[in-house]
Amino acid sequence: MAISYKELGLVNTKDMFKDAMDGGYAVPAYNFNNLEQIQAIVQACVETRSPVILQVSKGARNYANSTILRYLAMGAVEFAKELGCNIPIALHLDHGDSYELCVDCIEKGFSSVMIDGSSLPYEENVALTKKVVEYAHAHGVTVEGELGVLAGIEDDVSHEVSHYTDPDEVEDFVKRTGVDSLAISIGTSHGAYKFKLKEGESVPPLRFDILEECMKRLPGFPIVLHGASSVLSKYVDMINKYGGSMENAVGVPEEQLRKAAASSVCKINIDSDGRLAFTAVVRETLFNDPKEFDPRKYLGNARAELIVAYKQKNESVLGSANRVK
């Protein structure tokens, strides 16, 4: 039996994005796979009074189980109320790769889905995206499409080479598909190893010229950035210090994300930064206390660090803090 996201207390992204566009900030879209991650996301966003998009990839959905996910999302809404602020919460499918997957998510309570046809020929991408939009809109669910391909590896998404979004295609794509938001490629990348830098080199700047041209073609239309983790050195260093091996992991500088968030970019996806913070603290806890075997201890410590990390993102990077009255 199909379940509407409204029954779970969730919202779609329509009003979220309108408010973000009007306010000059980006809504955080945090990926999660387990209980501790969703607890941290909700608590961080309540404490900063920020709207939030809970993101689930195809792989995360398989890992957590679609039924359990539904109740986790419903629990997240109630948890936010218990913490004292009924923040807007959306449940979003990240990088849906088929019409069937998007339909199943919609019927299981997702309030937003992404259909990623970016690796397909243009006309096939248009046809697939339009098909998903027609089904989703009939159920009040918002849809994100994608033009351009991001390099890198994260969950089920893997591309060796990136292809920047062609601004000449965006207007036609949005008009023909009816999508509610559009993910574009301007130099971000999936995973923790976003850039291959030689000694002395700095991270190349994002292609704000492409972003600005897309904004001209689509005035007032919600733009999305994927692969936008900053891969903070303090977490990489902790992982390496406590037995890990993550050499040359480099991400997108936070000042570039701040600039993007002040434009038509109203949703910024963050996954790797959460994984790094979580893993760093788990490693530190177990390294410092090798006899520890209670998951509540090392997962609880990791959850506490995630709250700190996400609050900082909302306040200093995305500008989404104090947007919920």
C-alpha positions as CSV (number, residue, x, y, z in Angstrom):
1,M,0.0,0.0,0.0
2,A,1.4,3.4,-1.0
3,I,2.1,5.9,1.8
4,S,2.2,9.6,1.3
5,Y,5.0,11.6,2.8
6,K,2.4,13.9,4.4
7,E,1.4,11.0,6.6
8,L,5.0,11.0,7.9
9,G,5.0,14.8,8.7
10,L,7.5,15.5,5.9
11,V,7.4,18.3,3.3
12,N,8.5,18.5,-0.3
13,T,11.2,21.0,-1.4
14,K,9.0,23.6,-3.1
15,D,8.6,26.1,-0.3
16,M,12.1,25.2,1.1
17,F,13.7,26.3,-2.2
18,K,11.6,29.4,-2.5
19,D,12.5,30.6,1.0
20,A,16.2,29.8,0.3
21,M,16.2,31.8,-3.0
22,D,14.5,34.7,-1.3
23,G,16.9,34.6,1.6
24,G,20.2,34.0,-0.2
25,Y,21.1,30.7,1.4
26,A,21.3,27.0,0.6
27,V,19.3,24.2,2.3
28,P,21.6,21.5,3.7
29,A,21.1,18.1,2.1
30,Y,22.8,15.6,4.4
31,N,23.1,11.9,3.5
32,F,22.5,9.3,6.1
33,N,22.7,5.5,6.5
34,N,22.0,4.8,10.1
35,L,20.4,5.9,13.3
36,E,23.3,8.0,14.7
37,Q,23.6,10.0,11.5
38,I,20.0,11.0,11.4
39,Q,19.9,11.8,15.1
40,A,22.9,14.2,14.5
41,I,21.4,15.8,11.4
42,V,18.1,16.5,13.1
43,Q,19.7,17.8,16.4
44,A,22.1,20.0,14.6
45,C,19.4,21.5,12.4
46,V,17.0,22.1,15.3
47,E,19.7,23.7,17.4
48,T,20.6,26.0,14.4
49,R,16.9,26.4,13.4
50,S,17.6,25.3,9.9
51,P,15.4,23.4,7.4
52,V,17.0,20.2,6.2
53,I,16.8,17.6,3.5
54,L,17.5,14.0,4.6
55,Q,19.2,12.3,1.7
56,V,19.2,8.6,0.9
57,S,21.1,7.0,-1.9
58,K,20.1,3.8,-3.6
59,G,22.9,2.0,-1.6
60,A,21.8,3.6,1.7
61,R,18.3,2.5,1.1
62,N,19.4,-1.1,0.5
63,Y,21.6,-0.9,3.6
64,A,19.0,0.5,6.0
65,N,15.9,-1.2,4.5
66,S,13.1,0.9,3.0
67,T,10.6,0.1,5.7
68,I,13.0,1.1,8.5
69,L,13.9,4.2,6.6
70,R,10.3,5.3,6.5
71,Y,10.0,5.1,10.3
72,L,13.3,6.7,10.8
73,A,12.0,9.7,8.7
74,M,8.8,9.8,10.7
75,G,10.9,9.6,13.9
76,A,13.0,12.4,12.7
77,V,10.0,14.7,12.5
78,E,8.8,13.8,16.0
79,F,12.4,14.1,17.3
80,A,12.6,17.7,16.0
81,K,9.4,18.6,17.7
82,E,10.6,17.0,21.0
83,L,13.8,19.1,20.7
84,G,11.6,22.2,20.5
85,C,11.4,23.3,16.9
86,N,9.2,21.9,14.1
87,I,11.8,22.4,11.3
88,P,10.8,21.6,7.7
89,I,12.2,18.1,6.9
90,A,12.2,16.5,3.4
91,L,13.2,12.9,2.6
92,H,15.0,12.8,-0.7
93,L,16.2,10.1,-3.0
94,D,19.8,11.0,-4.1
95,H,20.9,9.8,-7.6
96,G,17.9,7.7,-8.4
97,D,18.9,5.7,-11.5
98,S,15.6,4.4,-12.8
99,Y,11.9,5.3,-13.1
100,E,11.0,2.2,-11.1
101,L,13.2,3.2,-8.1
102,C,11.8,6.7,-8.0
103,V,8.2,5.3,-8.1
104,D,9.0,2.9,-5.3
105,C,10.5,5.7,-3.1
106,I,7.5,7.9,-3.7
107,E,5.1,5.1,-2.7
108,K,7.2,4.5,0.4
109,G,6.9,8.0,1.7
110,F,9.7,10.0,0.1
111,S,8.8,13.7,-0.5
112,S,11.4,14.4,-3.1
113,V,13.3,12.3,-5.6
114,M,16.3,12.8,-7.9
115,I,16.3,11.1,-11.3
116,D,19.9,11.1,-12.6
117,G,19.9,10.6,-16.3
118,S,23.0,12.8,-16.7
119,S,25.1,10.0,-18.2
120,L,22.5,9.2,-20.9
121,P,22.3,10.9,-24.3
122,Y,20.5,14.2,-23.9
123,E,17.1,13.2,-25.4
124,E,17.0,10.0,-23.3
125,N,17.7,12.1,-20.2
126,V,14.8,14.4,-21.1
127,A,12.4,11.5,-21.7
128,L,13.4,9.6,-18.5
129,T,13.2,12.8,-16.3
130,K,9.9,13.8,-17.8
131,K,8.4,10.4,-17.0
132,V,9.5,10.6,-13.4
133,V,8.2,14.2,-13.1
134,E,4.7,13.2,-14.4
135,Y,4.4,10.5,-11.8
136,A,5.9,12.4,-8.9
137,H,3.9,15.6,-9.5
138,A,0.7,13.5,-9.5
139,H,1.6,12.6,-5.9
140,G,2.8,16.1,-4.8
141,V,6.5,15.0,-4.8
142,T,9.2,17.3,-6.1
143,V,11.8,16.2,-8.6
144,E,15.5,17.1,-9.1
145,G,17.1,16.4,-12.5
146,E,20.8,16.6,-13.6
147,L,22.7,18.0,-16.5
148,G,26.5,17.5,-16.6
149,V,28.5,14.7,-15.1
150,L,30.5,14.8,-11.8
151,A,33.6,12.8,-11.5
152,G,34.5,10.7,-8.5
153,I,33.1,7.8,-6.6
154,E,30.4,7.8,-3.8
155,D,28.0,5.0,-3.1
156,D,26.5,3.9,-6.5
157,V,27.7,7.0,-8.4
158,S,31.0,6.5,-10.2
159,H,32.4,8.5,-13.1
160,E,36.1,8.8,-14.1
161,V,35.7,12.1,-16.0
162,S,33.5,15.1,-15.3
163,H,31.6,17.0,-18.0
164,Y,30.6,20.5,-17.2
165,T,26.9,21.5,-17.7
166,D,26.2,23.2,-21.0
167,P,24.2,26.3,-20.2
168,D,22.7,26.1,-23.7
169,E,20.8,23.0,-22.7
170,V,19.4,24.0,-19.3
171,E,16.4,26.1,-20.4
172,D,15.2,23.5,-22.9
173,F,15.7,20.7,-20.3
174,V,13.7,22.4,-17.6
175,K,10.9,23.4,-19.9
176,R,10.5,20.0,-21.5
177,T,10.8,17.9,-18.3
178,G,9.1,20.1,-15.7
179,V,11.7,19.4,-13.0
180,D,11.6,21.5,-9.8
181,S,15.3,21.8,-9.4
182,L,18.4,21.1,-11.5
183,A,21.8,19.7,-10.4
184,I,24.6,21.1,-12.5
185,S,28.3,20.3,-12.8
186,I,30.6,23.3,-12.2
187,G,33.7,21.5,-10.8
188,T,32.5,19.7,-7.7
189,S,33.2,16.0,-7.5
190,H,31.9,13.0,-5.5
191,G,33.9,11.3,-2.8
192,A,36.8,12.4,-0.5
193,Y,39.4,12.5,-3.3
194,K,37.9,15.3,-5.4
195,F,41.1,16.8,-6.9
196,K,44.4,15.4,-7.9
197,L,46.9,18.0,-6.8
198,K,50.6,18.2,-7.3
199,E,52.8,19.6,-4.5
200,G,52.2,23.3,-4.2
201,E,49.0,23.3,-6.2
202,S,45.8,24.7,-4.8
203,V,42.2,23.5,-5.4
204,P,40.9,24.8,-8.8
205,P,38.0,27.3,-8.3
206,L,34.5,26.3,-9.1
207,R,33.3,27.4,-12.6
208,F,31.1,30.3,-11.4
209,D,31.0,31.5,-15.0
210,I,28.9,28.4,-15.8
211,L,26.7,28.9,-12.8
212,E,26.1,32.5,-13.7
213,E,25.2,31.6,-17.2
214,C,22.8,28.9,-16.0
215,M,21.2,31.5,-13.7
216,K,20.7,33.9,-16.6
217,R,19.0,31.2,-18.6
218,L,16.9,30.1,-15.6
219,P,16.2,33.2,-13.6
220,G,14.8,32.4,-10.2
221,F,15.1,28.6,-10.7
222,P,16.5,26.4,-8.0
223,I,20.1,25.1,-8.7
224,V,21.7,22.2,-6.8
225,L,25.3,21.4,-6.2
226,H,26.4,17.8,-5.7
227,G,29.8,16.6,-4.4
228,A,30.2,19.6,-2.2
229,S,32.0,18.2,0.9
230,S,35.1,20.2,1.9
231,V,37.0,17.2,3.2
232,L,38.3,19.1,6.3
233,S,41.9,18.3,7.0
234,K,41.3,17.9,10.8
235,Y,39.2,14.8,10.1
236,V,41.5,13.4,7.5
237,D,44.5,14.0,9.9
238,M,42.6,12.2,12.7
239,I,41.8,9.2,10.5
240,N,45.5,8.9,9.5
241,K,46.7,9.4,13.1
242,Y,44.5,6.7,14.5
243,G,45.3,3.9,12.0
244,G,43.6,5.0,8.7
245,S,45.1,5.8,5.3
246,M,43.6,8.7,3.5
247,E,46.5,10.5,1.7
248,N,45.7,13.4,-0.6
249,A,42.0,13.6,0.2
250,V,41.0,17.1,-0.9
251,G,37.5,18.8,-1.1
252,V,35.8,22.0,-2.1
253,P,36.9,25.0,0.0
254,E,34.2,26.3,2.2
255,E,34.5,29.9,1.0
256,Q,33.6,28.8,-2.5
257,L,30.5,27.0,-1.1
258,R,29.5,30.2,0.8
259,K,29.7,32.1,-2.5
260,A,27.5,29.5,-4.3
261,A,25.0,29.5,-1.4
262,A,24.4,33.2,-1.9
263,S,23.3,32.7,-5.5
264,S,20.5,30.6,-7.0
265,V,22.2,27.5,-5.5
266,C,19.5,26.6,-2.9
267,K,20.5,23.0,-2.1
268,I,24.0,21.8,-1.4
269,N,24.7,18.1,-0.9
270,I,27.1,16.9,1.8
271,D,27.9,13.3,2.4
272,S,31.7,12.7,2.6
273,D,32.3,15.3,5.3
274,G,29.8,13.5,7.5
275,R,31.5,10.1,6.9
276,L,34.9,11.5,7.6
277,A,33.9,13.2,10.9
278,F,32.1,10.0,12.0
279,T,34.9,7.7,11.1
280,A,37.6,9.9,12.6
281,V,36.0,9.8,16.0
282,V,35.2,6.1,15.9
283,R,38.9,5.5,15.1
284,E,40.0,7.8,17.9
285,T,37.8,6.3,20.5
286,L,38.8,2.7,19.7
287,F,42.5,3.6,19.4
288,N,42.5,5.3,22.8
289,D,40.5,2.5,24.5
290,P,41.3,-0.8,22.7
291,K,39.2,-2.7,25.3
292,E,36.0,-0.8,24.4
293,F,33.4,-2.9,22.7
294,D,30.1,-1.1,23.5
295,P,28.9,0.5,20.2
296,R,27.0,3.2,22.2
297,K,30.4,4.6,23.3
298,Y,32.1,4.9,20.0
299,L,29.0,5.6,17.9
300,G,27.8,8.1,20.5
301,N,31.1,10.0,20.4
302,A,30.8,10.1,16.6
303,R,27.3,11.3,16.8
304,A,28.3,14.2,19.1
305,E,31.0,15.3,16.6
306,L,28.6,15.1,13.7
307,I,26.3,17.5,15.5
308,V,29.2,20.0,15.9
309,A,30.2,19.6,12.3
310,Y,26.7,20.1,10.8
311,K,26.0,23.1,13.0
312,Q,29.1,24.7,11.6
313,K,28.0,24.0,8.1
314,N,24.6,25.5,8.6
315,E,26.0,28.6,10.4
316,S,29.2,29.4,8.5
317,V,28.9,27.7,5.1
318,L,25.3,27.3,3.9
319,G,23.8,30.3,5.7
320,S,20.7,28.2,6.6
321,A,20.9,28.8,10.4
322,N,18.1,30.8,12.0
323,R,15.8,30.6,9.0
324,V,13.0,28.8,10.8
325,K,11.0,31.1,13.1
